[in-house]
Amino acid sequence: MPVLGHAFVGLATAACVQPLDDKRRATALWVPSVVLLAYLPDIVSQLASTTGFVSARMASHSVIFAIPYGVLLGVALARLGTVQWTVGIVVAVVSVVGHILLDLLVASDRIPLWPIVLEPLGGGWAMLPRNGVGEILIFGFGYVVAVSIVRRRLTVLPGTVSRAGLGIVVCLFVAAGGTHWLRSVRFAAFVSAKESLAIGQHETALTQLDAAMLWPSINKESRADYMKAEANRQLGNTEIAELHYARAYAAEPDDFWIVADYALFRATHLEPCNDASSSLETLVDKLNRHFSHHPRFKDVLRKIDTRRNARSIP
């Protein structure tokens, strides 16, 4: 996400749409409230990640949900800033939807039409910079232009925002920047875990995955479960491997390798499965119905048959 970009967009929005009067409450809270709206999807996402409520995290970056909850927040914003309720709704909806669009422009893995469309739409675009300097140049310039255009109408110029409001904005920015930095640390641990798993350092990979899955979330829980399942399988921890395979499959039932490796695992360990949806027969059926065109499909089926036959020989 463009951390600095969201802040500049929030500041520009607050500058372009000012409270109707100079009441202290309105002027002190207007700017931080609008900046908070610009960050809101990420705030909801991180709060959801701490509770494991995946659906809330997905909804936070979905346009389909952003519009209705933006309307509700807009009414509250209008009351706070003493602006017309229609103006408050427009500011709130544009702020939240704009956040989602900015995330897509930095090649994010967001799913903006969830739950109707379940595929990410932003992969590979990278139309905006991901580094701080680039964000300052692009979004800072946009902020200056926006303020310059409406400068004659402003009742609270950026330099005269109350100390309380400025303090809240700075705290929001520091919190967002710190969270972004921590996410980069978590992602680095996740990449290191993939490398360790690839060269057979399974215990090291598990330790790195535990570090990668600490707060703040990097939205890789299902992939981490899959990697933990593979590592524990190699270490002979079949019960733990089964748990992580089941979690990964529940989160991403349409990922070929999750389904294939889970099926291979169940073909090797033919203990009774309490959940019919993840039985070997169900997994093989899913492979046949959804992945018959995958280049490794036939190879996986041969391995499944080989392992199943080997276990059935007395």
N, C-alpha and C positions, 0 to 999 in steps of 0.2 A: 504494500500500500504506500502511496505517496504521503508520508507523515507530515512533512512541511507543507506539502500541497494542500492537504485538507485544512490545515490551519489558515493558510492564506485565503483559501476560498471562503472559509467561515468569516474571517475578518472583512473581506471585501463585501460579502453579503450583508454583514451587520452595518457596514459603512454606507451601503447603497440604500438600505431601508432603515430609516431611523424612527425612534419613538415619536409620537405626536406632540409630546410635551417634554419638559425638562425636569420632571419629577425625579428625585434622587434614586428612588427604587428602580424606575424604568431605565435611566441612563447607566446605573451601576451594573445591572444584571443583563441588559440587552446584548451587549457584545459577547460576554462569556456564554450566554444561552445559545446564541446562534453558532458560535464556534463549537459548543458541545454538540449541537445537532450535526455539524459537519463531521464529527468523529463518532456519532452515535452507533452506526452499524458495527464498528470495531469494538466499541465498549460492550455492546450486547453480545457480540461473538465471544469475547474473552470471558465474560461472566458465564455464558452458557458452557464454555469449555471446562470451567471449574466444577460444574455440576454434572457433566457428561450428557447434557441435554442437546444432542446433536441437531435435532429438528429446529430448535430455537436459533442455533448458530447459522443454519442454512437459511432460515427465514430472515435473519437480520440483514442478509445481503441479497434478498430477493425483491425485485421491483414489485412483484405481485403483493407482497406484504408491506412494502415500504409506503405505498400510496395510502392505504387505509390508516396505518398507525401514524403516518405523517399528517393526515387530516386531524386526528385527535390531538397530536402534539401542537399542531398549528393553532388550534383554538386556545390552548393554554398559553402559547407564545404570544398570541394577540393580546390576551388579558395582561400578561406580564409587561409587554412593551407598549401598551396603550395604542396599538395599531388596529386597523379594521380586521375583523376575523378572516376575511378573504385574503388579506395580505399575509396574515400569520400562517394560514394554511399553505399558500404558495411558497413562502419562505421555507417552511418545514419540509414540504414534499420535495422541493427543488434541492434542498440541502442533503436530504437522505438519498434521493435518487442520484444526485450528482456524485455523491461519495461512491456509489456502486459503479457508476460509469467511469470514474477516475481509476478505480481498482482494475477495471477491465482494460484500460489503456496502458497499464503497466504489466500486462500479460499475467494477470492474476488467475487463480484457479476457481474463481467464484462461479456460481451457477445462478445468474440473475433472474431466471424464469422458473426457479424451483417453486413448487413441486410439479409443475406442468412439464417443463423440460429439465431432464436430469443430467445433461451434459454441460461441461464448462464451455463458455463462449469466448474467453479471452486469451486462451493459450497461444503464445507465439506472436502476439501483436507488438508489444514493447514499443508503443508510440510515445511514451513519456519516460524520462530518466528515472533511475532508481537511486541515484546518489544525492546527497544533500546539496551539493553545489548546483547540480542541474536543476533541482527543484526550486532552489532560491532564485536562480536566473529566470526560469520560466514562470513560476507562480508569483514570485515577487514582482516581476514586470507586469503581470496581469493585474495584480493588486493595485499597483501604482496607477495603471491606466484606468481601472474601474473607479478608484477614488478621485482621480483627476476629472473624470467625466461628470461626476455628481457632486463635486466639491462645493459648488455654489448652494446646494440644497442642504448640506449637512448641518445638523444642529449639534452633533458631538463629533468633532474631528478626532482622528486617531491619536493625536497628541494630547487631547484633553479628556480622554476616557478616565473615569474615576480610578483611584488607586485600587479599590476593592475589585473592580472589574478587570483591571490590568493584572492584578495578582492572580485572579482565577484563571485568566487566559494563559498566563505563564505556567501555572500549575498543570493545566490541561496539556500544554505543549510538552512540558518536561515528562509528564506521565506517558504521553503517546510516544515520545522519542525513546524513553527508557524501555517501554514495552517492545517497541520495534527492534531495539538493540538486543534485548533478551531473546526475541524470536530468531534473530540472526544467529545467536549463539546456539539455540536449540536446533536450528536447521543444520548448522555445521556439525553438531553431534550426530544428527540423523544421517548425513552424508558419510561421516566417518564410520558409522555402524554398517552402512551398505558395503563400504570398502572392506571392513573387517570380516563381514559375512562372506564376501566373495573369495577371500583368501583362507577361509577356514578357521578364523579366530572367533569361534562362536561365543565363548564366555565374554570376551572383550566386546563383541557386538551387543550382547545383552546389556552390559553395563552402559554402553553408549546410548542404547535405545532408552534405557531408564532416564538418562540425563536429558535426552531429546524430548521426552514426553512430559517433562515438568512444565509448570505454567511459566510463560504464556504459551498457549497452544499454537502449533505450526500446522494444524489441520491435516496431520498425517497419521491419525490414530489407526485407521484400518491397515495402512501399509506397515506401520510399526508392529501391529498384531501379527500380520503375515510373516514379517521378518523374525519376530520372536518365536513363532511356531516353527519356522525352518531351523532356527538355531537350537531350540530345545529338542527338536526331532533328531538332529545330528548328535546331540549330547545324550540321547536316550531318555529324555524326560517326556515320555509319551502323554501322560495325563495333562501336563502343562501345555504341551504342543497342541493337543486336542482342543483345549480351552481357547487358545489364541487363534487356531484355524477357524473355530466356530465364530469367534468375534469378527474376524476379518471377513468371513463369508457373509455374515449377517449385515455387515456394513457395505460390502461391495460384491453382491452376488453376480454381477455381470463382468467381473474381472476374470479373464481366461486363466491366468496363472494361479489365482487364489482358488478357483474351482478345481483346476487340474491337480494342483499339489495337495489339496484337501482330499480329492478322490484317491490319489496315489497313497496318501497316508492311511485312509480308511481301508484301502485294498491290502495294505501291509498289516494293519491292526484290525482284525475283523471282529473285535469285541462288539456286543450288541450296542446299537445306537438308540438312545432314548428319544431323540428328535428325528422323526421321519423325514423332515425337510432337509436334513444333512446326512441321510444314510447314503451308502455307496451307490445304491440303485438310483436314488434321486440325483446324485451328483453326476453319474454317468449319463443319465437321461438329459440333464441340463447341457452337458457337453455336446451330446448328439443334436439337440434341438437348436442350440445357440452358437456353437463354435465349430461347426462342421467344415467351415472354410478357413479356419486358422491353420497356418502352415505347420504347426506342431500337433495338430489334432490327432492324426492317425498314430503318430509316435506315442502320444500320451495314452491312447486307448490300448496299444500293444503292451505298454508297461503295466497298465492296470490289470489286463488279463493275465500277464505273466505273474504278477505278484499275487493276484487272487488265486490262481491255479497252484502256485507254490505253497500257499497257506492251506489249501484244501487237500493236498497230498498227505496221507497218514504217515 
